[in-house]
Amino acid sequence: MNQKVVVSGVGMIPFVKPGASASYDVMGANAARLALQDAGISYEDIQQAYVGYVYGDSTCGQKALYEVGLTGIPIINVNNNCSTGSTALYLARQAIASGAADCILVLGFEQMSPGALATMFQDRPTPFNRFDELTNKLVANTDVPFALRYFGGAGLSHMNKYGTKLETFAKIRAKASQHAVNNPMALFRKIVSTEEVMAAPMIWPGVMTRLMACPPTCGAAAAVLVSEQFAKKHNLNRAVQIIGQAMTTDRSSTFDSNDMMRVVGYDMSKAAADQVYQATGIGPEEINVVELHDCFAHNELISYEALGLCPEGDAEKFINDGDNTYGGRVVTNPSGGLLSKGHPLGATGLAQCFELTQQLRGNAGARNVAGARVALQHNLGLGGACVVTMYQSTNH
């Protein structure tokens, strides 16, 4: 695992509401072409492809990439809930770091339906049985969709433990909208105030308003990863490298701690981040920009602490001090995050990669974080899996 891994190309299409998108294969092929164009290579140069999506039949990855080329390469389909895109990125990075391949295309897409996430198969056990049993014990409200119940319950846990105010979650959503206004790829680009977030319909009284949840979204994003040697040989852009990455799944603490924050992956996130910090020798205080998994404003808040961006229990102060945005300590979700950009499940991890690559290249326009050199990506899926990736600019 000693080959340096370079992000030589990224591509993304604008995210849109369900029903307003092209089909998944068209979206996927378009994002793949954009990444190849950005890298300055052809599909014939690609040696392997990893394709992530959650809602779709087997070999949808082939369907999308066959529109780009028919070269006989391995195409591996990946499904790992909301961390699907970054799981595909993890597999590609491993293959290059180990020397198994030199040039890999990573693609993520999702063609979603309107409304809350739902279980697709009713004739077999759900992978959430253990999560539901504990959630039923810890959270009384059974009248909301399961994802909202999990993450709303986690936010409620933080409120009960540290006295966090509902308005603090509203401030996260307002911040997301202020960032997204400068992102042409985002679904929602209208600025909303903290007061407007608080005044939105209450979907869990005292815990969450509608604007604190990310919307179902359709979209696609892609990246081309290459070895440093391949990049030098073909004179490709070497400005951004993946210098650390870790993937974790649940441990016993998820179910033994009787804490909804643990149920939704706090410990997975912390373990993955700690592994990356240890492997790179770069701590959270040195990070300039972060794309983290804000499927709900509540998860953004607890992720600040899990990733070590602030001490446990200090997230509210971190937010109130403006340390999570421009002019503060670290800019979080400059893209607008899942809350404003949207969350097409299989594409989210690659959209985060797209944003951070543009940030480190200095190509993010009005939303660029000045002087950004180190970036962190956090992508979480219940069931569960978490991938944390650290990028570094070589331009400084």
Salt bridges, closest charged atoms under 4 A:
ASP25 OD2 - LYS63 NZ 3.59
ASP38 OD2 - ARG361 NH1 2.82
GLU67 OE2 - LYS63 NZ 3.72
ASP123 OD1 - ARG124 NE 2.79
ASP259 OD2 - ARG262 NH1 3.15
ASP267 OD1 - ARG262 NE 3.11
ASP274 OD2 - LYS270 NZ 2.83
GLU291 OE1 - LYS341 NZ 3.63
GLU300 OE2 - LYS175 NZ 2.58
GLU305 OE2 - HIS158 NE2 2.78
GLU316 OE1 - LYS165 NZ 3.55
ASP321 OD2 - LYS317 NZ 2.65
GLU355 OE2 - ARG367 NE 2.96
